[in-house]
Amino acid sequence: MTNKERVIAALKHEQPDKTPYHISFTKKAYDKMVKFYGDPNFESKLGNCLTFLSSEPKDSWKEVSPDIWEDQFGVRWDRSIDKDIGVVCNCIVTPDNINEYKFPDPDDPSRYQEYEEILKTKKEEFSVVNLGFSLFERAWTLAGMENLLMAMVADKNFAHSLLDRILDFNLRIIENACSFDIDAMMFGDDWGQQTGLIMGPELWREFIKPRITEMYRLVKSKGKFVFIHSCGKVDEIFPDLIECGLDVFNPFQPEVMNVFEMKKKYGSSLTFFGGISTQKTLPYGTVEQVKEETRQLLDIVGKNGGYIAAPAHDIPPDAKPENIAAMIEILQNQ
């Protein structure tokens, strides 16, 4: 089977010849592994099954002052400590300017100009267009986390207006991206913390669910699969996500949910993507513990498909190189 065929089989809950996998790194972890392997091109030899395509326009990030980066929406990110994402350090949308604020152009051709070439060269891999910070996250980066959460209770008109404008933008991105021969769209939208949903299930169902239903339906109407990346303990809404049309849930964190129980309860409807501990085992475990955890996930969660093996996030800087190498060894040698 090709890597693409393995992923499709897994998504159809069929047993592939081996469980598909995908490994991604933070910058510091990547640099560690270059040194560990003595190979700056080690990532190209991993055998990753997924190819991710960006939905951002060309040159959308600008360093406006040292370690302060501005994105396409005008949001500024302080990357003085976190070099991968950063911390939002401005607030640009308020109830007073919500109608005047100008969104970037979802039809900008530079967003999609590399798709055909990438899809041609990566035809044996499963292609996923990534729309990060897609709804709740986009709203709080624009308006401020505290402001958005308060608005969900005390100024619902503002919260709905902001989320509707983001939804309109997303629907255009989906239309454009799905006109290409891609396999799936992945929406990044962290709703969880270590102990549950940030906004709670009732507000999630009021503000988020109707809009993701619309987004997922549009993707499915184009014959593509739907992925969500949502960190934290969000398993209480798995039935809702299945109802919305979700195919793949990521990052599937073992620190906040029992991954084996989730497979048992929801494995006939959802494919899980992730599951290898980035908060505990990769940073603090032994090589043998990493190998055992990876094998267990492949054997139990990967049984009868429905699983894409991966660390439960981009591998963090504190993960031990020998542990990362042990995980890679098990995944490659199934």
Helices and strands as residue ranges (DSSP letters): H 3-11, H 27-37, G 42-45, E 50-54, E 62-65, E 68-70, E 76-78, E 87-88, G 109-111, H 115-121, E 126-131, H 136-143, H 145-154, H 156-177, E 184-188, E 192-193, E 196-197, H 200-203, I 204-208, H 209-221, E 225-229, G 235-237, H 238-244, E 248-250, H 259-266, E 271-276, H 281-284, H 287-296, I 297-301, E 307-311, H 321-332
